[in-house]
Amino acid sequence: MEIFIKASQFILSLSLLIVLHELGHFIPAKLFKIKVEKFYLFFDYKFSILKKKIGDTVYGIGWIPLGGYVKIAGMIDESMDTEQMALPPKPWEFRSKPAWQRLIVMLGGVFVNFVLGIFIYIMLMYAYGEKYLPNENVKDGIWVQDSLAVKLGLQTGDKVLTVDGEKVKKFSELTLEFINGNSYQIERNGTILDKEIPEDFISQLMDRGKDAGAFLFPRYPFVIAGVQKDSLNATANILPKDIVTAINGTPIVYYDEAKSEFAKHKGQEISITVKRNGTLQDVPVKVSSYGNIGVVFGGTSFNDLEKLGYYKLANKEYSFAEAIPAGWSKSWKTLTDYVKQLKKIFNPSTGAYKGLGGFISIGSIFPDEFSAESFWNITAFLSIMLGFMNLLPIPALDGGHVVFTLWEMITGRKPGDKFLEYAQVVGFVLLIALLLFANGNDIFRLFN
């Protein structure tokens, strides 16, 4: 059921983005009286799931879910209709129109993607606002429990101040900032330290496994979620939501402080002090030879931690006027973060190519349960990502056509049809290779 929910959201989001992107080409083409022969969601090699001709255009749904397209008369595109191009140009064809009109048609899809992403972020800011843990509010520093964090030279209690000289606003963005960054600054026991992020950090991050999650955490209180059935303390007076505040008389604030305290009392009977319904109680427990008491830790959200007084969350609400710059700012950060990651993907020494994913990776970022806020957040991100990817100067993408059109406008020389055909083939081969690699990564991770 969870897979079905994820897949349904992915298909809905992808279909919306493809249709609107192609509409960005379709509308200016119609305005400039260019004949549009096909408007398709997904590709229709050999046959279509559904199709209907209205006027000069066949609208349909293909069976290969690798994108979509509009077939514009007189244009060398993925249809590779060389027969049409061999005939003399017609007034309604793309190639007969001025370069500036062709440029607008080519940029229409990318324009729609960027505008859509910005619009969605603006509306999300207006509807939901923002609630997050400010990095500066993690007063007692981070909790280091991941081996990768240890390799980076981090210790529990460190305060991460900046990445690449920029302050990190949200604690939840720390992992992403480390992915995109090259250096960071911490405060440790009042001393400021500058450290480098290894070039292969992303590779090390990926090698932890696809379910490893974040590698940096705020320090959590010792909140008990339950007692293990085969535990030495299965019958002890321990209840879910008890907060351990002392171990054998030694006060503790955070869970990470408990390990060393329990290690002092291996195999002994001691007492722990728990906070339960606002009151403190001493509970006798047994410590195993491994230095634990057999309880399950966790089950607390940031909202719970705020209620308990451990962290102060930022809760921002925006009027519509305020949501516009906030949405724009989020869109810009989304784009710049994506560009930084793309640069690292093209640098083999970073190992970032290991993180390149296809349909499985994209589908997996949708939540197990439908949430309108999450769905539109992901859709906005994908829209901006799709817009940027299509703008890359690769033949077969919009950006490739834009480059050739700009060349014509600057030099006054139009590239030959044969050159454009060969360029289209080369670009298509590159895209297929990238698609196979990305989805191959998905399959490798799935079975590894």
Disulfide bonds with the S-S distance in Angstrom:
none
